[in-house]
Amino acid sequence: MQVQKKLIHSPLTLFSKNSTSFLKLAIALFYIIPILFLSYLYLFSIKVGEPFFSPILEQPMFTVLFIIAMLNPFYGLFTKIALTDFENNQHIFISRWILKILSVCLLLIGNFFTSFLLIIALIKQRKEKSVLNNSFDLKEKGAKSRVIGMIFICSFTLMCFFLLIKIQSL
C-alpha cells in the first residue's frame, strides 16, 4: 500500500516515461545536429578542395545554416531544463511556455522533426496531468534566467528566419 502512495507522489507520475522519451530524443537530436552539419561541411570542403570554413565565409546561406546548427545545443539546453523542471515539479508554467515557443521557433527555421517531438511531448504531458500549477511568478529562483534566455534564443532564431527569407528571395 505504501508503494502505491509513493508512485502517486513520485515526480515521474507528473511526466511519464512516454512523454519524457520524446523530450530525451529531441535533446539528443539537438546535440547531434551540429555534429552532422560540421561533418557535412568537412566532407564538402574535402570534395571541393577548399578550406574548412570557406563555404561559411563565402556563401550567405551556409552562414545562416551554420548559425542555426550552432543554436541547436541551446535549444537542447532549454529542453533539458524544461524536462528537469517537469520531473522536479518546479516552474511548470514557464517550462510549458518555453517548449511551446521553442517548437514555434523550430518550425520557423525548418527543424520540423524536433518541433514535432516537442509538440507530441507537450500533448502527452497535458493528457497525463491536465491540472497543473498555472501560476507564473518571476520572483521564483531561476524564473528570470529562463525567460531572459528564451528571449535571447528566440531573437537569434527570428533573425535567422528573416535572413533565410531574404537570402532565398535574392
N, C-alpha and C positions, 0 to 999 in steps of 0.2 A: 504494500500500500504506500509506503514511503517513496518507493521508486517512482510510482506514478506521479506523486506530488512534485518530485524533483524534475520530472520530464515536463510538467506543466509550466514550471517557473524557469526552465532552462532557456538560455538565450537562443538556442537553436530551434525552439518551437516558434519563436518570433520570425525567424528567417530560415526555413528548412533547407535541407541539402539540395533539393531540386532547384531552388532559386539561387542558392549560393554557387552551384555548379556553373550556371550561366555567367555569373559575375566573375568567377575564377577563370573561366575560359576567355572572357573578354580581357581580363587583366593580362593573361598570358599572351594574347594576340597584341595587346598594346605594347608589350615589351619585345615581341618578335618582329613587328613591322619595321622598326628602324634597322634591325639587323638584316632583314630581307632587302630593304632599299639600298643599304650600303653594299650588300653582296651584288645586287644588280648593277650598281654604279661601278663596282670593281670589275665585273665581267664586261660591262660596256666599255670601260676605259682600256681593258686589255684588247678587246676586239677592234676598237678604233685606233688604238696605239697612241692615245693621248694621256696626259697626266690624270691622276685620280679625280681631282676636283674641277677639271676644266669644263665638263658639261654644266656644273652648277654655276660656275663663273660666267659662262658664255651664253647659256640658254635660260631665259627667264622662267620657263615652265619647270625646268629641273630645279631651279632655285626655290620656287614656291613648293614644289613637291618635297624637296629636302626639308624645308621648314615644317611642313605638315608631318613628315615622318619623324622629325625630332620632337614634335609636340606630343606624339603618342605616349611616351613614358609618363608625361604629366597627366594625360588622361587616365593612364593606368594607376597613377598615384591617387588621383581623386576617386577612382572606382574602388581602390583598396581601402581608402579612408571611409568611404560610404559603407563598404562591406563590414569593416570593423565597427563602425557606429551601429549598424543593424544588429551585429552579434552582441554588442555590449548594451544595446537598448539606450543609446545616447544620440542626441542630435538627429533624430529620425526624420523630422520635418525638413531640416536643412539637407540631409543626405538624399532624401527623395527628390527634392528640387534640384540638387546637384546632378543626379543621374538623369533627370528629365532634360535639363539644359544641356548636359553633355551629349545626350542622344540626338538632340536637335543640331548641336554643333557638328557632330559626326556626320549627320545627314547632309549638312551644307557642304562639307568638304569631300563628300563621296565615299565615306567609310561606312557603307551600308550594313555590312555583316556585323560589325561590333555594335553599331547602333541598334540593330535588330536584337542582338543578345541582351543589351541593356533594357530595351523595351519589354522583352519577354520576362526578364528577371523582375522588373517592376510590376508587371501584371501578375506574375506568380506570387510575389511577395504581398501584393494587395489582396489576392484571393486567400492567402494563408492567414493573414492577420489584417482584417479590414479596418478595425478600430485601433488607431494608434494615436500617439501624442501629436496633436496638430498645433501645438504652441510653438512660437518662434521667439526666442529670447536672444538678442545679440550680445547680452552680457554674460552668457554662458561661456565657460572656458573653451576656447578653440573655435567658437562660432564665427568670430570676426575673421580669423585667418582663413577659414573655409570659404566665406563669402568673398573676401578680397582676392584670394587665389583663383576662385572660379571666374570672377570678373576679368582678371588678368588673362586667363586662358581663353575665355570667350572673345576678348578683344583681339587676341592674336588669330583665333580661328576665323573671326569675321573679316579681318584684314586679309587672310589667305583666301577666303571665299571671294572677296571682291577682286583681288589680284588675279585669281583664276578666271573670273568672268572677263576681266579687262584683257588678259593675255589671249584668251580664246577668241575674243572679238576682233583682234588685230589681224 
